[in-house]
């Protein structure tokens, strides 16, 4: 009893202060991988069941909607390629480095932390697919979090909405740089340290600012929902609605930021 | 006695596996996350039952091993659930003769106290690391677990007798 208690305390202390247990943890994670998979089964099954029992008309509607969406997106990309060429030309004029497209990997959510206070999810891609700690995670609408733990077959993602998560953001309209913090609820972020004179309005789009070097520049984070100035307080209380569907997306994208790839390429080349 | 003491180990293993599964199974996305507060402490319930029923088979070592696996599964500090499960095991193994005599509702009260304590230990550790803020929600799983105890007890006793686990 005493031996194991002391062992637990020692393990916790070492685990908190250093990362020497990370390999042991990933080994054990492979051992409990079947549990993660089976635990996700109800969600998968309900999804599959939905697919089977979708009626013909619903499928036809879906098909029509998707086709029109595809058309719109295609038109947009036509414009994009022209803009990208123009952007590259202007960047060349400014002698700035050319900006490549970020590479992405599609992953599926296979688990959600059972503790509702912790906003963490498990993805079905891991170290085997070159996922790394600190990697940004997106869904179709915007940024949703970052990888905090990588195992051979799975990885753990901390969502933007977790109370311990901060993301450096920028207001698109005014280029004002701010920090957005998770509040512990999925549909709300809190923007810290907004001064009364700051150029910020309701409805402003926040994108990642790239400060701190963890998240790439320019991915949508949220829109300002509410600004409240309290007399006597030095900062306003500002809340934002996250762009990504933090509690709804099952398919997400892991981003390989170009710099990272370059650094890795150089490292392996040299 | 020595020969018989190895029987039906797989039943214990399977019940723990099911408990671990129930502890991490994700709720449908359509339900609000806050329902997660109602999740009972499945593993502690199963652990308490086996410690009371077969104290010579399920003890500190089993509890600690499962605790470490849970830490990996939940991404908590290695040893956090280990410690909580050890303490649950220690208390129930030192009370097992008395607990066997109790009526089921009296056992429920003890289960409430034991699981409440383990939740407090978990909270305490998370608080030291700086992950948690106190709220009374923390104790809700203990109440749910205590209410669920009679059914768990009956199910596990049935499976123990049915498969002759000794």
Interface residues (C-beta under 8 A of the other chain):
Chain A: X1 X4 X5 X7 X8 X9 X10 X11 X12 X15 X16 X21 X24 X25 X28 X29 X31 X32 X35 X36 X38 X39 X40 X42 X43 X46 X111 X112 X113 X114 X115 X116 X117 X118 X120 X148 X149 X156 X163 X164 X186 X247 X248 X250
Chain B: X17 X20 X21 X23 X24 X25 X26 X27 X28 X29 X33 X34 X35 X36 X37 X39 X60 X61 X64 X67 X68 X69 X72 X73 X74 X75 X77 X78 X79 X80 X82 X83 X86 X87 X90 X125 X129 X130 X131 X132 X133 X137
